[in-house]
Amino acid sequence: MENIKNIAPEVYELIQKEIKRQEETLNLIPSENYVSPAVLEATASVFTNKYVEGYPGKRYYPGCQFADQLEILCSQKAKEVFNLDENWKVHPQPLSGSPANLAIYFGLLEPGEKILSMELTHGGHLSHGYKVHISSKFWSAIHYRVNKNGFIDYDEIEEIAQREKPKIIISGATAYPRIIDFKRFGEIAKRVGAYHLADVSHIAGLIAAGIHPSPFEYADVVMTTTHKTLRGPRSAIIFVRKEIYDKIRRAVFPGIQGGSHQHIICAKTVAFFEALKPEFKEYQKQIVKNAKVLADELIKYGFNLLSGGTDNHLILINLRGVIDASLAEGLLEKANILANRNSVPGDESPFKPTGLRLGTPAVTSRGMKENEMKLIAQWIYRILIKKEDSEEIKYKVIDLCKKFPIYKK
Ligand code: DSN
């Protein structure tokens, strides 16, 4: 990074500090991950210099021949990763998850039509029609919830769908630790004449590896961000059934976005090449194994987990009556352990959440396995329940991190 160092020393310093922070921190934020050196290289490639608007073969700028080939390759590889046939088309340009969802609604719904999605405090996402998201200005959202055991209540979804006749039903969540029954979602959507959008941002890597059931047979549109379990750059991608592809194509560009970010499309393509390797499947299996061990250990230490455990990469601890969730997040951060406070069912406001969300994609990328998960659970217990000094645990955390470097020197 000599060039950055010479031109912008303050920026260089910040990058160095961020490298050290990442290397010395146990990252349990379930939506974060570490990209490979190859994906980092692609993110910094000269494709960042190229303006492209439109689509391969129909651009609003000259000089797009290689950008076009890249975009076509990105779509092909994305389809291979999810084993899709000619009934599916890919839109590789969305900049991130929230604008991608907006484009889907914009393409498929008329103003005022209804979105049926998961309640925010029950694991849903802001961009699924929640009142502070722009989607709520154009469409009205109604929500389904999890039952008292923390599982999605499909009968309730069916009942709401029959009554409210939404135009789109969204499966997928930002904080749900269990298998999602996409087949059931698809059947309900079909019965009431709604589109089924599966937002698989959190679990796309697991789906690609065949560890979580795939939504494709039962959905009209599948959206995923690319930087979570999929371990690509910070971005998103949309898969659409060919009959309705044009509506969504136009909604992304020219509807919502301008020129796409070709260096990020380049990095997504590299990530898809990686996702097609056998090691990727092993990695995804280990994410789930690690999450199960972490969950079991936390239960042994007396923590109350939503739904009583996990089937995927994430865990939600209900801290109500135990410790304030913001305080818990802060105490763990002081020990260089990152887990984020999160709403859980029963919370009155998303600003006062009582849950803590943890996940294993990032620590698994470092090569950590079951034994390390046991250690991490013990540290969480010692900090949050035994009230041991976070600073003391921090040295142990740093030692462990040093044994599992993110980027080998
Ligand atoms: N912010 C992401 C997450 O943490 O789950 C979802 O967009």
Residues whose N, C-alpha, C, O or C-beta is under 5 A from the ligand:
A	BS01	DSN	S31 T174
